[in-house]
């Protein structure tokens, strides 16, 4: 992963998060969600400093990009379809 300033192209950070990724990353509520083939979802704080907020796991692994429905994430793993919704009023989980 790399964080660049959009107007100048200057790099703030570059870090390896491990895994293979086919699904598109998702930005929501100040975080970037990445969905790997092995089922791990590293959650990164969007900012000028590299920060892993959490790492979540769904055993099947991801091959498809997530969808958003209000405060819910629709996640398609290799074998299942999940809807994960937050009770918070300001974003997705």
N, C-alpha and C positions, 0 to 999 in steps of 0.2 A: 504494500500500500504506500501511496505517496500523497502528501499534502502540499499543494502548490497554491500560491496566490494567483487568483484568476487574472488580475490586471497586468501583472509583471512576469508571471511564470516562475518567480523565485520559489525555491523549495524550502518548506518549513521542516519537514521530516520525511523519512522513508524507513519503513519497518517491514519485516516479514511477519505475517500472521499465521503461516502454515496452512497446508491443505490445498486442494484443487477446487476451483470455483467455476461453475458454468452459469449459475444464477446471477442476475444483476444485483448489485448492492442497493440498499434502500436507505434513504435519509428520512428520519422522522424524529420530532421532539428533541432536536439537538444531537442526535446520535446517528451513526452509520451502522447498519446491520448487514453482515456478510453471511452468505449461506453456502457452506461447503458440501462437497460430494459425500463426505463421511458423516454429515449430520451436525457438525458443529456450527454455531452461529456466534462468532465474535462480535461484540457490540463495542464500537469505538466512539469516543467523544469527538464530535466534529470541532476541531480547533487547531491552533498553531502548535500545540504540544501533543505528542502521541500519548493516548490514555485509553486502556482497555477498561471499559465499564463493567462488562460481564462476558461470560461465555456460556451459552445455552446449547443443549444437545437434543436432537430428535434422532433416534437410532437409524432410521431408514436412509438418510442422506438426501440432499437436494440436487435436482437436475433442472428444475424450473424456477423462474423468478417469482418472487412473492407478489401478491396483490394486496391492496389496502381497501377496506370498506369501513369508513368512519374511523373508529378507534380500534378496529380489528385488523389483524393480519390473516390472510388466507395463504397457507403454506402447503405446497404439494411436494411430498417426499416421494421416494421411489415406489412406495406401496400404499401410502395413505394421504388423505386430504385433511388438513387441520384448520380450524378457526380459533385464533388466540386473541382475546379481547381484554383490554385494560379497563379497570374501574375508574382510573384517573380521567379527569375531564380535559387534560391538555396534551394527549398524545397516545401513541401506540406503545405496547410493552417494550 
